């Protein structure tokens, strides 16, 4: 008998589904060493990122409790 895999809770806290079904996430590298980054770099990091189609397929499997992608 197969067992049911649990949802990766850490991932569900970091990713949200937007209206079109894509997964959005908050970009990293914002807090530490921020004064050394240019204003342009910090401005681009403020915007949320959208996962690519290949990454989204793996992440959606992990959110739904299925073993998505390679391990």
Buried (B, 14 or more C-beta within 10 A) or exposed (E): EEEEEEEBEEEEEEBEEEEEEEBEBEEEEEEEEEEEBEEEEEEEBEEEEBBEEEEBEEBBBBBEEEEBEEE
